């Protein structure tokens, strides 16, 4: 691939698009293994410059300048200052909530424009997705001026807390007598916390985009503990990051995660082809994960993400702690190097810095160990609060987004494939939004239409390389005899163009979302058919699917066995995996001639 021009698969575009769907998936899955998404290196350069110059250098400059601290190049004088950590959290939440941090740019399905976020969320009549229908005063699925006011007020409150200088804290002065920068005033924390909750109750999209499941507990800890007991605040902050790590590590148990590693490594610009191919069992012939991929998944991944945080949390040995810190910083740097499709680069930088700040800046041997929390029962209360949604989300994934469930990049995702009858996809342009269909975005960015189509098909080939992709394609093959002539789109990318955000969470493009789209798109029966699947509940061994016709609603529910999905090749050479139908809409089938 070139610096400016994208890598394009070595196929004839005219004959390629006429091939059967699963033959196209075979070709593109193999191509992905060697070349990843194929974005021009300029795109990766843009991400690196944005991360280093805008987020890191820009953020540190803002934080130090507004806190009375030396300039950013005096690292030793600010890296372990508590207000620096506080304000970097606010800087991150602000950028995430605007939409210019994670899930930004071409690798997140935003090509032209590269920003979703505020362009959608500050615009009336765009789609709004409430998390719970039972919450009063949240009816409807369109954003109004009240929602926009709440959202802009949230951004303002974050900016105010970020830019205001710190105030004196007796608790901080007792712990660090030489500190002069203080802490963010607890009064300034009330509005961001309240507004993030209110916005989230009316629109889960913005709450998840702001990474509220992780940063809201941090803001609450700042508000409640910064003035009363500094040691308690630091230990509680350690508990937050340890729960996130261990929750993510725990979620990687099972059959899904090994399938994540090979396409993830294939997308890095740093790995040579020999390393990429080594992650597949028998390149080209058997594209299931190799033993190396299993090792990377469950030793370098699962084991490290559970063992190292526990060591950090309990260790009082300086060298052991230092080794664990370096391990976790390297862990996050590795994720950044792979440029995962949701591009959570800023999040990984924050976690790398947090690791150093909390566990080296305030180590256990200096009195910041879990047993130093006072009273001791407070640790149990905080742990119970932090673990509630991860436990519920793993047992009932239908009730909790995979982000509060702490299943970041575990491969166990709710996901979907959207399919359109010939000529039906442009109806999406009837939906009020701030972007066009993604194939049109690629064309606007300079791709020839046929290559834009093939590039879009690479995203669904990427999905086939994961466990749930094989189930989704099995569902489509079983129900849509005309699948080879349909336009098939990755649900996460469709979602990005419709609501300005996605982070791999299929809850953002479920049946409620399809219904919201249908209000304006007005598809005829069979024109837009969506295969949708929920995450696997812990230990269940199955994933629950829905087949949704935009015009008719859910027309079938059922399950497939995860073991069947991971046993197959991405292109399903043995045909669809078995589906266990639990319910179907009698007399109404999606597409033409489909069978339940």
C-alpha positions in Angstrom: 0.0 0.0 0.0 1.2 3.5 -0.7 1.4 6.6 1.5 -1.5 8.4 -0.3 -3.1 5.7 -2.3 -4.9 2.8 -0.7 -4.0 -0.8 -1.2 -6.6 -2.4 -3.6 -7.1 -6.2 -3.7 -5.6 -7.9 -6.8 -9.0 -8.7 -8.4 -10.8 -7.5 -11.6 -13.5 -5.3 -10.1 -16.0 -6.0 -12.9 -15.9 -9.8 -12.6 -15.3 -9.8 -8.8 -18.7 -8.2 -7.9 -20.5 -10.8 -10.1 -19.0 -13.7 -8.1 -21.1 -15.5 -5.4 -21.1 -13.7 -2.0 -19.1 -16.3 -0.1 -16.5 -16.7 -2.9 -16.0 -12.9 -2.5 -15.6 -13.4 1.2 -13.0 -16.1 0.8 -10.9 -13.9 -1.5 -11.2 -10.8 0.7 -10.6 -12.7 4.0 -7.4 -14.0 2.6 -6.5 -10.6 1.3 -7.2 -9.1 4.8 -4.9 -11.6 6.3 -2.0 -10.2 4.2 -3.0 -6.5 3.9 -5.6 -5.6 6.6 -8.1 -2.9 5.7 -5.6 -1.5 3.1 -6.0 2.1 4.1 -3.2 4.4 2.7 -0.4 4.9 5.2 -1.4 8.6 5.2 -4.5 7.6 7.3 -2.3 5.9 9.9 -0.1 9.0 9.9 -3.1 11.2 10.5 -4.1 9.1 13.5 -0.6 9.2 15.0 -0.3 12.9 14.5 -3.7 13.4 16.1 -2.8 11.2 19.0 0.6 12.7 19.7 0.2 16.4 18.7 -3.5 17.0 19.4 -4.4 14.7 22.2 -1.2 14.1 24.1 0.8 17.4 23.6 -2.3 19.5 23.3 -3.9 18.0 26.3 -0.8 18.2 28.5 -0.4 21.9 27.4 -3.9 22.7 28.4 -3.7 20.8 31.7 -0.4 22.3 32.9 -1.2 25.8 31.7 -4.5 25.9 33.6 -3.1 24.3 36.7 -0.1 26.6 37.4 2.4 23.9 36.6 5.6 24.0 34.5 5.4 23.5 30.8 4.9 20.1 29.3 8.7 19.4 28.7 9.3 19.5 32.5 7.8 16.0 32.8 9.3 15.3 36.2 7.5 18.3 37.7 4.0 17.4 36.6 3.6 13.7 35.8 2.6 12.7 39.3 0.5 15.7 40.2 -3.1 14.7 41.0 -4.7 17.6 39.2 -2.9 16.6 36.0 -4.6 13.2 36.2 -7.9 14.8 37.0 -7.7 17.2 34.1 -6.5 14.6 31.6 -9.6 12.6 32.4 -11.8 15.7 31.7 -9.8 16.4 28.5 -10.4 12.8 27.3 -14.1 12.8 28.2 -14.6 16.1 26.4 -12.9 14.9 23.2 -14.8 11.6 23.3 -18.1 13.4 23.8 -17.4 15.7 20.9 -16.5 12.7 18.7 -12.9 13.5 17.9 -11.2 10.8 20.0 -12.2 7.1 19.7 -14.4 5.9 16.8 -13.1 8.8 14.6 -11.9 8.8 11.0 -11.7 6.2 8.2 -10.8 3.2 10.3 -14.0 3.8 12.3 -16.1 4.1 9.1 -16.1 7.9 8.9 -14.5 8.9 5.7 -16.1 12.2 4.6 -16.6 13.8 7.0 -14.2 12.1 9.4 -16.1 13.3 12.5 -19.4 12.0 13.5 -20.3 12.9 17.1 -21.2 16.6 17.5 -22.2 16.9 13.8 -25.0 14.5 14.6 -25.7 15.1 18.3 -26.1 18.9 18.0 -28.5 18.5 15.1 -32.3 18.2 15.6 -34.2 15.2 14.2 -31.2 12.9 14.2 -31.8 9.4 15.7 -31.7 9.2 19.5 -31.5 5.8 21.2 -32.8 5.5 24.7 -31.2 2.8 26.8 -34.4 1.8 28.7 -38.0 2.2 27.6 -39.3 2.2 31.2 -37.5 5.5 32.1 -40.1 8.3 32.1 -39.7 11.4 29.8 -37.5 9.5 27.3 -40.1 8.6 24.7 -39.3 8.9 21.0 -36.4 8.2 18.8 -35.5 11.6 17.4 -33.3 14.3 19.0 -35.0 17.6 19.9 -33.7 21.0 21.1 -33.9 19.8 24.7 -31.6 17.0 23.9 -29.2 19.3 22.1 -29.3 21.7 25.0 -28.4 18.9 27.5 -25.6 17.8 25.2 -24.1 21.2 24.8 -24.4 21.9 28.5 -22.5 18.7 29.1 -19.7 19.8 26.8 -19.6 23.2 28.5 -19.5 21.7 32.0 -16.5 19.5 31.0 -14.7 22.4 29.5 -15.2 24.6 32.6 -13.9 22.0 34.9 -10.9 21.5 32.6 -10.0 25.1 32.3 -10.6 26.3 35.9 -7.5 26.3 38.2 -7.4 23.8 41.1 -8.5 24.7 44.6 -6.9 23.9 48.0 -7.7 20.5 49.5 -6.9 19.7 53.1 -6.8 16.0 52.4 -4.3 16.6 49.5 -2.1 18.9 51.6 -2.0 16.3 54.4 -0.8 13.6 52.0 1.4 15.9 49.9 2.4 18.9 51.9 4.5 20.4 49.0 1.6 20.4 46.5 0.5 23.8 45.3 -1.7 23.0 42.3 -4.6 21.6 44.4 -7.5 19.6 42.9 -10.5 20.4 40.7 -13.2 21.9 42.9 -15.9 19.3 43.8 -18.5 21.9 42.9 -17.4 21.9 39.3 -17.9 18.1 39.2 -21.6 18.1 40.0 -22.8 19.4 36.6 -20.7 17.0 34.4 -21.8 14.0 36.5 -25.5 15.0 36.5 -25.6 16.0 32.8 -23.8 12.8 31.7 -26.4 10.7 33.5 -29.3 12.8 32.1 -27.9 12.7 28.6 -27.3 9.0 28.9 -30.9 8.3 30.0 -32.2 9.9 26.9 -29.5 8.8 24.5 -27.2 5.9 25.2 -25.1 6.8 22.2 -23.6 9.9 23.7 -23.1 8.2 27.1 -21.2 5.3 25.5 -19.2 7.6 23.2 -18.0 9.6 26.3 -17.0 6.2 27.7 -19.3 7.0 30.6 -19.1 3.4 31.9 -15.5 4.0 32.9 -15.1 7.7 33.4 -18.3 8.4 35.3 -17.2 6.3 38.3 -13.9 8.2 38.1 -15.7 11.6 38.2 -17.9 10.4 41.1 -14.7 9.3 43.0 -13.2 12.7 42.4 -16.4 14.4 43.7 -16.8 12.3 46.8 -13.3 11.6 48.0 -10.9 14.3 46.8 -11.6 16.6 49.7 -12.2 14.0 52.4 -9.6 11.4 52.1 -6.9 11.5 49.5 -5.7 8.0 50.1 -9.2 6.6 49.7 -9.4 8.5 46.4 -6.2 7.0 45.0 -7.1 3.4 46.1 -10.6 3.8 44.6 -9.1 5.0 41.3 -6.8 1.9 41.3 -9.9 -0.2 41.8 -11.6 1.3 38.7 -8.7 0.5 36.4 -8.2 -2.9 37.9 -11.9 -3.8 37.4 -11.7 -2.6 33.8 -8.6 -4.7 33.1 -9.8 -7.8 34.8 -13.3 -7.5 33.4 -11.9 -7.3 29.9 -9.5 -10.2 30.7 -12.3 -12.4 32.1 -14.5 -11.7 29.0 -11.8 -13.2 26.8 -12.4 -16.7 28.2 -14.2 -18.8 25.8 -14.1 -19.5 22.1 -14.4 -16.0 20.6 -11.2 -14.2 21.4 -8.7 -16.3 19.5 -10.5 -15.3 16.4 -10.0 -11.6 17.1 -6.2 -11.8 17.2 -5.3 -12.8 13.5 -7.3 -10.0 11.8 -6.2 -7.5 14.4 -2.5 -8.3 13.8 -3.1 -8.3 10.1 -4.3 -4.7 10.3 -1.1 -3.3 11.9 1.2 -1.5 9.6 4.3 -2.7 11.5 3.9 -6.5 11.2 5.6 -8.2 8.2 3.6 -10.7 6.1 5.3 -13.7 7.7 4.1 -12.6 11.1 0.6 -11.9 9.9 0.3 -15.3 8.2 1.7 -17.1 11.2 -1.5 -16.2 13.1 -3.5 -18.4 10.7 -3.6 -22.2 11.0 -2.7 -22.8 7.3 -2.7 -19.6 5.3 -5.2 -19.6 2.5 -6.5 -23.1 3.2 -7.3 -22.9 6.9 -7.9 -19.4 8.1 -8.8 -20.3 11.7 -6.5 -19.1 14.5 -3.1 -20.8 14.7 -1.4 -21.9 18.0 0.5 -18.7 17.9 -2.8 -16.8 17.8 -4.2 -18.9 20.7 -1.0 -18.1 22.7 -1.3 -14.4 21.9 -5.0 -14.4 22.9 -4.9 -16.4 26.1 -1.3 -15.8 27.4 -0.3 -12.4 26.2 -4.0 -11.4 26.4 -6.2 -13.1 29.0 -3.5 -14.1 31.4 -1.6 -10.8 31.3 -4.8 -8.7 31.6 -5.8 -10.6 34.8 -2.5 -11.4 36.5 -0.7 -8.1 36.0 -3.5 -5.9 37.4 -3.8 -8.2 40.4 0.0 -7.8 41.0 -0.2 -4.1 40.6 -3.1 -3.9 43.1 -1.5 -6.0 45.8 2.3 -5.8 45.3 4.5 -4.0 47.7 7.7 -4.9 45.9 9.1 -2.1 43.8 10.7 -4.2 41.1 7.7 -6.5 40.7 5.4 -3.5 40.5 7.7 -1.8 38.0 7.7 -5.0 35.8 3.9 -5.2 35.9 3.6 -1.5 35.0 5.9 -1.9 32.0 3.9 -5.0 31.0 0.6 -3.1 31.1 2.0 0.0 29.3 3.3 -2.4 26.6 -0.1 -4.1 26.4 -1.8 -0.8 25.6 1.0 0.3 23.2 0.5 -3.0 21.3 -3.2 -2.3 20.9 -2.5 1.1 19.6 0.0 -0.4 17.1 -2.7 -2.6 15.5 -5.1 0.4 14.8 -8.2 -1.6 15.7 -11.2 -0.6 13.6 -12.9 1.4 16.5 -9.5 3.1 16.9 -9.7 3.6 20.7 -6.2 5.1 20.6 -6.7 7.9 23.1 -8.3 5.5 25.6 -5.2 3.3 25.5 -2.9 6.3 26.0 -4.9 7.3 29.0 -4.8 3.8 30.5 -1.0 3.6 29.9 -0.5 7.0 31.7 -3.0 6.0 34.5 -0.9 2.8 35.1 2.2 4.9 35.7 0.5 7.6 37.6 -1.4 5.4 40.1 1.0 2.5 40.6 4.3 4.3 40.5 3.3 7.8 41.5 1.3 6.5 44.5 2.6 3.0 45.2 1.3 0.5 47.7 4.5 0.8 49.8 3.9 4.5 50.4 0.5 3.9 52.0 -1.8 3.6 49.0 -2.5 -0.1 49.2 -6.1 -1.5 49.3 -5.7 -2.2 53.0 -5.0 1.5 53.6 -8.5 2.4 52.7 -10.5 3.7 55.7 -12.9 2.5 56.8 -12.1 -1.0 55.3 -15.8 -1.7 54.4 -15.6 1.2 51.9 -13.5 -0.9 49.6 -16.2 -3.5 49.5 -18.9 -1.0 48.7 -16.9 0.5 45.9 -16.0 -2.9 44.5 -19.7 -4.0 44.5 -20.7 -0.8 42.7 -17.9 -1.3 40.1 -18.7 -5.0 39.5 -22.5 -4.7 39.3 -22.7 -4.0 35.5 -19.9 -6.3 34.4 -21.5 -9.2 36.3 -25.0 -8.5 35.0 -23.7 -7.8 31.5 -22.0 -11.2 31.3 -25.0 -13.1 32.6 -27.6 -11.0 30.7 -25.8 -9.4 27.7 -29.2 -8.4 26.4 -29.6 -6.0 29.3 -26.2 -4.3 29.3 -24.0 -2.9 26.5 -20.8 -4.7 26.0 -18.9 -1.6 27.2 -20.3 -1.4 30.8 -20.0 -5.2 30.7 -16.2 -4.7 30.3 -16.0 -6.9 27.2 -13.7 -4.5 25.3 -12.4 -6.2 22.1 -13.1 -9.7 23.5 -14.7 -10.9 20.3 -18.0 -11.7 22.1 -20.0 -8.9 20.5 -23.6 -8.2 19.6 -23.3 -7.5 15.8 -25.3 -7.4 12.6 -25.3 -7.5 8.8 -27.6 -5.2 6.9 -28.7 -6.3 3.4 -30.4 -4.3 0.7 -32.3 -5.5 -2.4 -30.9 -3.9 -5.6 -31.4 -0.2 -5.6 -32.7 0.0 -2.0 -29.6 1.2 -0.1 -30.0 4.8 -1.3 -33.2 5.0 0.7 -31.0 5.4 3.8 -30.3 8.9 2.5 -33.9 9.9 3.5 -32.8 9.6 7.2 -31.9 12.8 8.9 -28.2 12.7 9.5 -24.9 14.5 8.9 -23.3 12.0 6.5 -24.2 10.0 3.4 -24.0 6.3 2.9 -20.5 5.0 3.4 -19.9 3.8 -0.1 -20.7 7.4 -1.2 -18.2 8.7 1.4 -15.5 6.6 -0.2 -16.4 7.8 -3.6 -16.3 11.4 -2.4 -12.9 10.7 -0.9 -11.6 9.7 -4.4 -12.3 6.0 -4.8 -13.7 4.8 -8.1 -17.3 3.4 -7.4 -16.4 -0.2 -8.1 -13.4 0.0 -5.7 -15.5 1.8 -3.1 -17.8 -1.2 -3.2 -15.0 -3.7 -2.9 -13.5 -1.7 0.0 -16.9 -1.9 1.8 -17.0 -5.6 1.2 -13.7 -5.9 2.9 -15.4 -4.9 6.1 -17.9 -7.7 5.9 -15.0 -10.1 5.1 -13.4 -8.9 8.3 -16.6 -9.8 10.1 -16.5 -13.4 8.7 -13.1 -13.8 10.4 -14.8 -13.5 13.8 -17.1 -16.1 15.4 -20.4 -14.2 15.1 -19.8 -13.4 11.4 -20.1 -17.0 10.4 -23.4 -17.2 12.2 -24.7 -14.0 10.7 -23.8 -15.2 7.2 -25.4 -18.6 7.9 -28.6 -16.8 8.7 -28.5 -14.8 5.5 -27.7 -17.8 3.4 -30.5 -19.7 4.9 -33.2 -17.1 4.5 -32.2 -15.0 1.4 -32.0 -17.0 -1.9 -31.1 -13.7 -3.6 -28.2 -13.0 -1.3 -25.6 -13.0 -4.1 -27.4 -10.0 -5.8 -28.0 -8.1 -2.6 -25.9 -5.3 -1.1 -24.5 -6.6 2.2 -23.1 -4.1 4.7 -21.3 -4.4 8.1 -23.8 -3.2 10.7 -21.2 -1.2 12.6 -20.3 0.8 9.5 -24.0 1.4 8.7 -24.5 2.5 12.2 -21.7 5.0 12.1 -23.2 6.7 9.1 -26.7 6.9 10.7 -25.9 8.1 14.3 -22.3 9.2 14.1 -20.8 6.6 16.4 -20.2 3.0 17.0 -17.7 1.1 19.1 -18.5 -2.5 18.1 -21.8 -2.5 20.1 -24.6 -4.1 18.2 -27.1 -2.7 20.7 -26.7 0.6 18.8 -28.1 -0.9 15.6 -30.7 -3.4 17.0 -34.4 -3.7 16.2 -35.1 -0.4 17.8 -32.6 1.3 15.6 -33.9 -0.4 12.5 -37.4 0.8 13.4 -36.1 4.4 13.9 -34.5 4.2 10.4 -37.6 2.8 8.9 -39.7 5.9 10.0 -37.9 7.9 7.3 -36.4 5.4 4.9 -39.7 3.7 4.3 -38.4 0.4 2.9 -40.8 -2.0 1.3 -40.9 -5.6 2.7 -37.8 -7.5 1.7 -35.8 -4.4 0.7 -33.8 -4.1 3.9 -33.2 -7.3 5.9 -30.9 -7.3 8.9 -29.3 -10.3 10.5 -28.6 -9.4 14.2 -27.1 -11.4 17.0 -26.6 -10.9 20.8 -23.4 -11.6 22.7 -23.0 -15.0 24.3 -24.1 -15.1 27.9 -21.3 -16.4 30.1 -21.1 -20.2 29.8 -24.2 -20.6 27.7 -22.5 -21.8 24.5 -25.0 -20.2 22.2 -25.8 -16.8 20.7 -29.3 -15.5 20.3 -30.1 -14.1 16.8 -32.9 -12.1 15.3 -33.8 -11.7 11.6 -35.3 -8.3 11.1 -37.2 -6.9 8.1 -37.2 -3.1 8.3 -40.8 -3.0 7.1 -42.1 -6.0 9.1 -40.0 -5.9 12.3 -38.5 -9.1 13.8 -39.5 -12.0 11.7 -37.5 -14.8 13.4 -35.6 -15.5 16.6 -33.3 -18.4 17.4 -29.8 -19.5 18.4 -26.6 -21.0 17.0 -23.9 -22.8 18.9 -20.7 -20.9 19.2 -18.7 -24.1 18.8 -20.2 -24.6 15.4 -19.3 -21.0 14.3 -15.7 -21.1 15.4 -15.2 -24.6 13.8 -15.9 -23.2 10.3 -13.9 -21.3 7.8 -14.8 -17.6 7.2 -16.4 -18.4 3.8 -18.5 -21.3 5.1 -17.4 -23.9 2.5 -19.6 -26.5 4.2 -22.6 -24.3 4.0 -24.5 -22.5 6.8 -24.0 -23.6 10.4 -27.0 -25.1 12.1 -29.6 -22.7 13.4 -32.1 -23.5 16.1 -35.3 -21.5 15.3 -37.3 -20.6 18.5 -39.9 -18.3 16.8 -40.9 -17.1 13.4 -43.5 -14.7 12.1 -46.0 -17.0 10.4 -46.8 -16.1 6.9 -44.3 -13.2 6.6 -40.8 -14.0 5.4 -38.1 -11.6 4.5 -36.9 -11.3 0.9 -38.2 -13.3 -2.0 -38.8 -17.0 -1.6 -37.0 -17.1 1.8 -37.6 -20.0 4.1 -37.7 -20.0 7.9 
